[in-house]
Amino acid sequence: MKPPRDLSGAELLKRLGKLGYRLCWQTGSHLICETERNGKHRISIPNHDPIKVGTLSMILGDVAKHHEMTKKELLSIIAS
C-alpha cells in the first residue's frame, strides 16, 4: 500500500490520533505531537498541504518502528 499523495499535516495528525498521538504544541509550521502508547514517542509533522512524499514516508516509518509494525500495517490503520 502506498502512502497517500495528498495528505496535509493536520489530516495526518488526525489520522495518527488512532494511535494516541495528540498535538502538544506548534512551532512555526511544524506540529509537535506525542503519544504515550508503547512508551513515549514524539514526532514533528510539517503543517503543509500536501506533505512531500519522502517526508511522509519518513514520518510513517518512524511511527511504525515505534509501534513495532510495518508501514503497510500502519497505513491500513490510518487509511480512513
Buried (B, 14 or more C-beta within 10 A) or exposed (E): EEBBEEBBBBBBBBBBBEBBBEBEEEEEEBBEBBBEEEEEBEBEBBBBEBBEEEBBBEBBBEBBEBBEBEBEEBBEBBEE
